[in-house]
Amino acid sequence: MPRFLFEELANAHLIRNAVYDGGPTQDFKYDPIPVLMKGSNVAGFRKKKHYAVLYTSGIEPNWPDYYDEVNHRFVYHGDRRSEKGDLHSTPGNRFLDAQYQLFITQQRLLLLPTFIFRKIDGYTPRAVQFLGLAVWGGKGISNPDVLSTYWCKVDNRQFLNYRVIYTILNDEFISRNWINDLLNDVVISHNTPASYKKFVETGVYV
């Protein structure tokens, strides 16, 4: 699979399933995502004005994020980690709820396109794999199932958390030029991936 070195990330394109190396140690400064996507290096969601980046380690049993490669769907579990507060006490879950309101009212241009990465072993300590460009929902999935709640159990405690379903679109290549467009407040341009543009305009998943 394609692989990009840490020194190449600032100008790298996004290629589906490619590996993006971190630096030589686990230090936060060697996290590849902030360099690649111009965002922060904390939390599962890293949000910019016109896009979101979702990172998962894929190894937390109580938050079992997973990628269904057959149906091109990614299931993400919200960031509530304890029974303190309520379902919307955490920033990630508040973000999911706000995005869901846009989704069910078909305000697709305001829904943030989401770039999904996961931890990958066998490379540099903080290396990640790009799974693809994702949007909310999927063909044949009812609105209540797109964002649902489940009981998260930790030790002897349980609490409600969110579960959301994304579709990973079929574009294999995401141009660095489109990421730059998004950073400059331009969502739809000649650099926009065709499948994402079709989703925004028609709601069709490809």
Secondary structure, DSSP 8 states (H G I E B T S, - for coil): --EE-GGGGGG--EETT-EE---SSS-GGG-HHHHHHS--SSSSEEE-SS-EEEEE-S--TTS--EEETTTTEEEEE-S--SSSS-TTSSHHHHHHHHHHHHHHTT-TTTS--EEEEEE-SSSSTT-EEEEEEEEE--TT--HHHHEEEEEEEETTEEEEEEEEEEEE-S-SEE-HHHHHHHHTT--SSTTS-HHHHHHHHH----
